[in-house]
Amino acid sequence: MLSGRIWQELKKGQPGRRFQARAEKRGRVRSGRSRLRQFAEPVAGIILIAVGLFFCLVPGPGLPFLILGAAILSERSLTVARALDWTEIKVRKAIGLARVWWTRAPLRKKVAVVVLGVLALGGAGVGAYAATFGG
């Protein structure tokens, strides 16, 4: 699982390469793991991803579960690790562009974005409530 030491290692890693490096390191260390742990880790990752998907549909903390589950699976799968590294680069680029836009945007555009965001979240909450409780 992702202990504090592993989290620090991931934070220090090079963006776009950190998950692959961790998967490669785990591949060299894996031989000493018990059969139960070798089975339990990917199952835990899949369960966390399923919980994250569920909480993305109903009000709840879906994204952290998705990220944690994917991070656990990335230790066992170089394909998942590559996908996470690729996604990290794209998300960092999008956040950078959004920051530049936000610093340059006039106040009325910032207000419009915040109002639209609140409306979208409110609508998603009402929709999730209706889907969950049939109201």
Secondary structure as the mmCIF struct_conf table of DSSP 4:
data_model
#
loop_
_struct_conf.conf_type_id
_struct_conf.id
_struct_conf.beg_label_comp_id
_struct_conf.beg_label_asym_id
_struct_conf.beg_label_seq_id
_struct_conf.end_label_comp_id
_struct_conf.end_label_asym_id
_struct_conf.end_label_seq_id
HELX_RH_AL_P HELX_RH_AL_P1 GLY A 4 LYS A 12
BEND BEND1 GLY A 13 GLY A 13
HELX_LH_PP_P HELX_LH_PP_P1 GLN A 14 GLN A 14
TURN_TY1_P TURN_TY1_P1 PRO A 15 ARG A 17
HELX_RH_AL_P HELX_RH_AL_P2 ARG A 18 VAL A 29
HELX_RH_3T_P HELX_RH_3T_P1 ARG A 30 GLY A 32
BEND BEND2 ARG A 33 ARG A 33
HELX_RH_AL_P HELX_RH_AL_P3 ARG A 35 LEU A 57
BEND BEND3 VAL A 58 GLY A 60
HELX_RH_AL_P HELX_RH_AL_P4 GLY A 62 SER A 74
TURN_TY1_P TURN_TY1_P2 GLU A 75 ARG A 76
HELX_RH_AL_P HELX_RH_AL_P5 LEU A 78 ARG A 104
BEND BEND4 ALA A 105 ALA A 105
HELX_RH_AL_P HELX_RH_AL_P6 LEU A 107 PHE A 133
#
